Amino acid sequence: MSRKVEDLNRRLLRARDAMDRAYAEPLDIRAVAAVACVSEAHFSRAFRAVFGETPHRYLQRRRVERSMFLLRETDRSVTDICLDVGFNSLGTFSRTFRQIVGETPSDYRGGHAPMVAPNCFQMTATRPVVAAQVAGAAGVATQSSSFGEAGAVVAP
């Protein structure tokens, strides 16, 4: 890997970390691209190439992961959780949650009790399954990025 690519990857990781810290706030692509020291358009293209999803989709997935924890571990209303993790609309939250998790937030809450395990195990166990992982489980070879996030289907 060239020094230039390594530097861009490092800056993209910094930007992704900034998104993780501010997941509940609206995505300001200009500010996140500034963290990576690149233009907005280049940031979006490079982020997708490195992590396998757009910055917006990454942020949605992170919000859903956080909401999964809150649904399991608290008795707060779905609407409160929706607003706390950064969604502005309950409909958008429910649709996105179902796309990523495969069930509605209410169904998820009903079928998942609080976990009694170390936090690192909880995070691994509750991470939503992405399309590349499903393909890998179905016997189709997948190839991960150097960061373990993106997965491209590879011909066997």
ABEGO torsion letter per residue (X at the ends): XBAAAAAAAAAAAAAAAAAAAAAABBBBAAAAAAAAGBBAAAAAAAAAAAAGBBAAAAAAAAAAAAAAAAAAABABBAAAAAAAAGBABAAAAAAAAAAAAGBBAAAAAAABBBBBBBAAAAAAAABBBBAAAAAAAAGBBBBBBAAGABBBBBBX
